[in-house]
Amino acid sequence: MSYKTKYAPQEPDYPDFKPIGSSFKISSGKKKRGRKPNKKKQYFTSDTDAAIKEYLASTNQDERDAIFSRRIHYAFYKLAENLIHTFKFYYTEVDDLEDLKHEVICFLLEKLDYFKPEKGSKAFSYFSIVGKNYLILYNNNNYKKKKQKVDVLKADEDDGVLHQLGRDGRKQEIKDFIDYLTEYIDKHMFTMFKKDKDRRVCDAINVLFKRRENLEIFNKKALYIYIREMTEVDTPVITKVTKVLKKKYKELYTEYNEKGYVRI
């Protein structure tokens, strides 16, 4: 796959902003003795938040286009890029990841009018979840297509398909419940967890649940390390969030067994 930047927008000038979403690290530019100080380069800033509010408030399409092009497009581009590489959404029908980024940006643009800042929602969190959900669905669909094209015996070597044939009923039941669970977490995550770092961990775990069909990590310790790398939080925080989700899992599974569904 190519990593060209044919769709990459120019980074806006940020004379004075409050950082919100971060991407990669760059050096400070000043030489000092000892360890070189680094700082994170921000792409989703308070100006991005302000631009989104101005975009939503405007009814003039030319004005909207100008606001998006100059002040929102770059943030969406970097968000799409980070989501693809952080969560490894590489099962794609396109040959160039720049085309996939472009598709994500178009989807985020479609969802801009659904964002309601007056309800207290944070743009970075909202569009991160929207973008992840789009990529999860896109990635899983392409993974299923890949499996369908593979010879059954070869697929068994890779994924243990034949070994699972006798348990289709039970697998479908668990799949249906996990689908209810991930939808419930998406809707109630901001009430279940008040701290941003807890929400990041919860969202990362939920992403793993959604991508369970093509997840290649089954060791608990490896999963903890994977989540820690995605969220940049310490293990005790992951353990705390996991305990809350485990309790909720048991509670919802009991409801699912009794009713056949989970009330979202």
Stockholm file with secondary structure:
# STOCKHOLM 1.0

chainA/1-264         MSYKTKYAPQEPDYPDFKPIGSSFKISSGKKKRGRKPNKKKQYFTSDTDAAIKEYLASTNQDERDAIFSRRIHYAFYKLAENLIHTFKFYYTEVDDLEDLKHEVICFLLEKLDYFKPEKGSKAFSYFSIVGKNYLILYNNNNYKKKKQKVDVLKADEDDGVLHQLGRDGRKQEIKDFIDYLTEYIDKHMFTMFKKDKDRRVCDAINVLFKRRENLEIFNKKALYIYIREMTEVDTPVITKVTKVLKKKYKELYTEYNEKGYVRI
#=GR chainA/1-264 SS CBCCCTTCCCCCCCSSCCEEEEEEEEECSCCCSSSCCEEEEEEEEHHHHHHHHHHHHCCCHHHHHHHIIIIIHHHHHHHHHHHHHHTTCCCCSCSBHHHHHHHHHHHHHHTGGGCCGGGTCCHHHHHHHHHHHHHHHHHHHHHHHHHHHSCHHHHHHHHCHHHHGGGHHHHHHHHHHHHHHHHHHHHHHHHHCCSHHHHHHHHHHHHHHHTGGGCCCCCHHHHHHHHHHHHCCCHHHHHHHHHHHHHHHHHHHHHHHHHSSCCC
#=GC SS_cons         CBCCCTTCCCCCCCSSCCEEEEEEEEECSCCCSSSCCEEEEEEEEHHHHHHHHHHHHCCCHHHHHHHIIIIIHHHHHHHHHHHHHHTTCCCCSCSBHHHHHHHHHHHHHHTGGGCCGGGTCCHHHHHHHHHHHHHHHHHHHHHHHHHHHSCHHHHHHHHCHHHHGGGHHHHHHHHHHHHHHHHHHHHHHHHHCCSHHHHHHHHHHHHHHHTGGGCCCCCHHHHHHHHHHHHCCCHHHHHHHHHHHHHHHHHHHHHHHHHSSCCC
//
